[in-house]
Amino acid sequence: MPSKLLTIFAVVIAFTLTSCGLIPTQATSAIEAVNVDQNRLAIKGYDPVAYFTQADAVQGNQQFTAEYNGAVYYFASAENQALFNGTPAKYAPQYGGYCAFGVTQEKKYDIDPTAWAVVDGKLYLNLNAGAQRVWDKDRAGNIESGDSIWLNIEDKSVSEL
């Protein structure tokens, strides 16, 4: 009888903690697919729209934010924020903002927001300038490979790869 009571007590405590957000739920595990910091900030605070509209890596401002796929994005202006909110999938980086070259190696590497390319209307970020140069040598092949590999690693944690 006491073990049955302990089991019921454990279930009640687990349910209570999960309901209060003290234990992560299954729904929050999807964040593995997006490269964010401890505050869920994507692209290290750089404006994803600016890559398209200014052809430049521009630091965003926390005054202009939006959420997409569990990540928080900063924007340099209210106009960029509005563009993103209208079609976030158009502006969000490919491979969840992980290094595009790393994905071709079945890895999830962090990025340098200044190592980037927009190809066929999609934003690709890389680990650093060196990885960008290697990735640039065969953009089409790396994108084809990355798109295929991403499907298999998207929901895996960095430590699993």
C-alpha positions as CSV (number, residue, x, y, z in Angstrom):
1,M,0.0,0.0,0.0
2,P,2.7,2.6,0.8
3,S,4.5,2.0,-2.6
4,K,1.2,2.6,-4.4
5,L,0.8,5.9,-2.4
6,L,4.3,6.9,-3.3
7,T,3.7,6.2,-7.0
8,I,0.5,8.4,-6.9
9,F,2.4,11.1,-5.1
10,A,5.2,11.0,-7.6
11,V,2.8,11.3,-10.5
12,V,1.0,14.3,-8.9
13,I,4.3,16.1,-8.3
14,A,5.6,15.4,-11.8
15,F,2.3,16.7,-13.3
16,T,2.4,19.8,-11.1
17,L,6.0,20.6,-12.0
18,T,5.4,20.1,-15.7
19,S,2.3,22.3,-15.6
20,C,4.2,25.1,-13.9
21,G,7.0,24.9,-16.5
22,L,9.6,23.7,-14.1
23,I,10.2,20.5,-16.2
24,P,10.5,21.0,-19.9
25,T,7.7,19.5,-21.9
26,Q,7.9,17.5,-25.1
27,A,6.8,20.6,-27.1
28,T,9.9,22.6,-26.1
29,S,12.3,19.9,-27.4
30,A,11.6,21.2,-31.0
31,I,14.0,24.0,-30.2
32,E,16.9,21.7,-31.1
33,A,16.0,22.5,-34.7
34,V,16.9,26.2,-34.2
35,N,20.3,27.7,-33.3
36,V,19.6,30.0,-30.3
37,D,21.3,31.2,-27.2
38,Q,20.1,30.6,-23.6
39,N,17.6,33.4,-24.2
40,R,16.3,31.8,-27.4
41,L,17.9,34.6,-29.4
42,A,18.6,33.6,-33.0
43,I,21.5,34.9,-35.3
44,K,23.2,36.4,-32.3
45,G,20.8,39.3,-32.5
46,Y,21.4,40.1,-36.2
47,D,18.5,41.2,-38.4
48,P,17.5,38.4,-40.8
49,V,15.6,40.8,-43.1
50,A,18.7,43.1,-43.6
51,Y,20.5,40.3,-45.4
52,F,17.9,40.5,-48.1
53,T,17.1,44.3,-48.1
54,Q,20.5,45.7,-47.4
55,A,22.7,42.8,-48.5
56,D,24.5,43.2,-45.2
57,A,24.8,41.7,-41.8
58,V,23.1,44.3,-39.5
59,Q,22.8,44.1,-35.8
60,G,19.2,44.1,-34.7
61,N,17.6,46.1,-31.8
62,Q,15.7,44.4,-29.0
63,Q,13.1,47.1,-29.4
64,F,12.0,45.3,-32.6
65,T,11.4,41.6,-32.0
66,A,9.5,38.6,-33.4
67,E,9.2,35.0,-32.5
68,Y,9.3,32.2,-35.0
69,N,9.8,28.4,-34.5
70,G,10.6,29.0,-30.8
71,A,13.4,31.5,-31.6
72,V,13.5,35.3,-31.0
73,Y,14.7,37.5,-33.7
74,Y,15.8,41.1,-33.5
75,F,15.4,43.7,-36.3
76,A,17.1,47.0,-37.1
77,S,13.7,48.7,-37.8
78,A,10.0,48.4,-37.4
79,E,9.8,48.0,-41.2
80,N,12.1,44.9,-41.1
81,Q,10.1,43.5,-38.2
82,A,6.9,43.9,-40.2
83,L,8.4,42.2,-43.3
84,F,9.5,39.3,-41.2
85,N,6.1,39.0,-39.5
86,G,4.4,38.9,-42.9
87,T,6.4,35.9,-44.2
88,P,8.9,34.6,-41.5
89,A,9.8,31.5,-43.5
90,K,11.1,33.7,-46.3
91,Y,13.6,35.5,-44.0
92,A,14.5,32.9,-41.4
93,P,17.9,31.2,-42.0
94,Q,18.0,27.8,-43.5
95,Y,18.9,24.8,-41.3
96,G,17.6,26.6,-38.3
97,G,20.4,29.1,-38.4
98,Y,23.1,26.4,-37.9
99,C,26.3,26.5,-40.1
100,A,25.3,25.5,-43.6
101,F,28.7,23.9,-44.2
102,G,28.5,22.0,-40.9
103,V,25.1,20.5,-41.9
104,T,26.8,19.0,-45.0
105,Q,29.1,17.3,-42.5
106,E,26.1,16.1,-40.4
107,K,27.0,18.6,-37.7
108,K,25.3,21.5,-36.0
109,Y,27.9,24.3,-35.6
110,D,27.3,27.7,-34.3
111,I,27.6,30.6,-36.8
112,D,29.2,34.0,-37.3
113,P,26.4,36.3,-38.5
114,T,28.9,38.0,-40.9
115,A,29.6,34.7,-42.7
116,W,26.5,34.5,-44.9
117,A,25.0,34.2,-48.4
118,V,21.5,34.6,-49.8
119,V,21.1,32.0,-52.6
120,D,17.8,31.7,-54.6
121,G,16.0,33.8,-52.0
122,K,17.2,31.8,-49.0
123,L,19.6,32.8,-46.2
124,Y,22.5,30.5,-45.3
125,L,24.9,31.2,-42.4
126,N,28.3,29.7,-41.7
127,L,30.6,29.1,-38.8
128,N,33.2,31.7,-40.0
129,A,34.8,33.2,-43.1
130,G,36.8,30.0,-43.7
131,A,33.7,27.8,-43.7
132,Q,32.0,30.3,-45.9
133,R,34.8,30.1,-48.5
134,V,34.7,26.3,-48.6
135,W,30.8,26.3,-48.8
136,D,30.9,29.0,-51.6
137,K,33.1,26.7,-53.8
138,D,30.1,24.5,-54.5
139,R,27.0,26.3,-53.3
140,A,24.5,24.3,-55.4
141,G,26.1,21.0,-54.3
142,N,26.3,22.0,-50.7
143,I,22.7,23.2,-50.6
144,E,21.5,20.0,-52.2
145,S,23.5,17.9,-49.7
146,G,22.5,20.1,-46.8
147,D,18.8,20.0,-47.6
148,S,18.9,16.2,-47.7
149,I,21.0,15.8,-44.5
150,W,19.0,18.4,-42.6
151,L,16.0,16.2,-42.7
152,N,17.9,13.6,-40.7
153,I,19.5,15.8,-38.1
154,E,17.0,18.6,-37.7
155,D,15.6,17.4,-34.4
156,K,18.8,16.0,-33.0
157,S,20.7,17.8,-30.3
158,V,24.2,19.2,-31.0
159,S,25.6,16.6,-28.6
160,E,24.0,13.7,-30.5
161,L,25.9,14.6,-33.7
